[in-house]
Amino acid sequence: MQAPVVFVIAVALAFDFVNGFHDAANSIATVVSTRVLSPRIAVLWAAFFNFAAFLVFGDEVASTIAKDVVLQNVLSIGVVFAGLVGAILWDLITFWFGLPTSSSHALVGGMAGAAVAKAGFGVLIGEGLRKIGIFIILSPLVGLAIGLLLTIAIFWAFHRNRSIERLNRGFRTGQLASAAAFSLGHGANDAQKTMGVILALLIASGHAASDASTPLWVVLSAHTAIGLGTLTGGWRIVKTMGSKITRLQPAGGVAAESGAALTLFATSASGIPVSTTHTITGAIVGVGAARRLSAVRWGVAGRVVWAWILTIPGAFVIAWSTFLVVDALS
Amino acid sequence: MDHRAAFFLAAAIVCFLLVPVSNGYAWVSAGVGTVYVLLALASWLDARSQRRI
C-alpha cells in the first residue's frame, strides 16, 4: 500500500478518535449528571460498548458514506484527505465553543466540499444526500418523541410509588443498561462513517473492488479509534448536554438514553448515517418537555440548533479550501 | 393555545412537509408526524383539564 493511502487512513482514524472524543459527552453526559457513574468509570463504560458495537451491527452505514454521497469516480486520495480535514477542523472549532454538533454531518459536508472543489456540483449524489438530509430533521424528532413517551410511561408506571429514594436507586441501575445501549448505537453508527471513508479510499486507490464490503481490519481499527477517543472524553460538551439543556433525574436519564438508543439501532440497521448528537439532544429535550415546555432551556437548545444548521456548510467550505491548497501544492 | 401543544403541532407539520420528499422513507415521516399530532392533542387536553382544576 502506498504511503499517501496509509497517511490518509491514519487521518481517517484520527477523525474517528476526535469523533469519540467530541461525542463522548453524548454517551456519558446523562449518567454523569445524574451521578450514577463517576466521569472516569463512565468513559470506560462507554468506550467498551463503542468498541463492542462491531459484534452487533453490519456495515450498511459505511456503504452509504462510501457510495451514496459523491460519485465514486471523483474520489481520490486528495479528496478524501481534504474532506477529513474539513470535518476534523469543524469538530475542533465547535468543541472549543462547547457546542454539541454532529461529526457525521461534518464528514458529509467535508466529503461533499472536497469533491465539489475537484469536479463541480454535478458529482453530488442527490438521492443519498436527500436521505441524509431528511434524517437530519427526523432523527432528533424521533429521539424527542420516544424520550417523551418513555418518560410518560415511567411516570404512569411508578406514580403510586412512595419511596422516591428506592425508585431513584432502581433507575440508577437502569441507567447503566441504557447508557450501554446508547454507546452501542453510537459505536455502530459513528465508527461506520469512518469505515465508509476508508472503504471509499481503498476503492479510489484500487485496493478494493467498487462492490467490496468493509475489510475486518478496517472494522476493528475504526471501533478501536472511536473507543480510544471516548476514553479521552470531552468535558466541555458534557456540561452542555448533562445539565444546561434540562436538569435530568435517573428516570429521565433512562428515558433519554433508551429513546436515543432505539433511534440509533433502527437507523444503523437501515444504513442511515444519523447524528448521535442530534438524537440524544432531541431525546433529552423530550424528557424535559414531558414535565413542561419551560423545563427546557430553549436558549441553549437554540444555540445548538444554529450550530447544526452551520455544520454542513462550515465543513464544506473548509474542505473545499483545503482541496484547493492540496491540489495547488501537488 | 398551550405552548407545548403548539410545539408538537409545529413538529407534526414539519414531519408531514417531509413526506413528499422522503421517497422510501415517507412512512417514517408520516408515522412520526402522526405521533406528534396525538401528542399535541394530549398536551392540549392536559392543559385544558389543569386549567379547570
Interface residues (C-beta under 8 A of the other chain):
Chain A: E127 R130 K131 I134 F135 I137 L138 L141 V142 L144 A145 L148 L149 A289 R292 L293 S294
Chain B: H3 R4 F7 A11 V14 C15 L18 V21 S22 N23 G24 Y25 V28 S29 V32 V35 Y36 L39
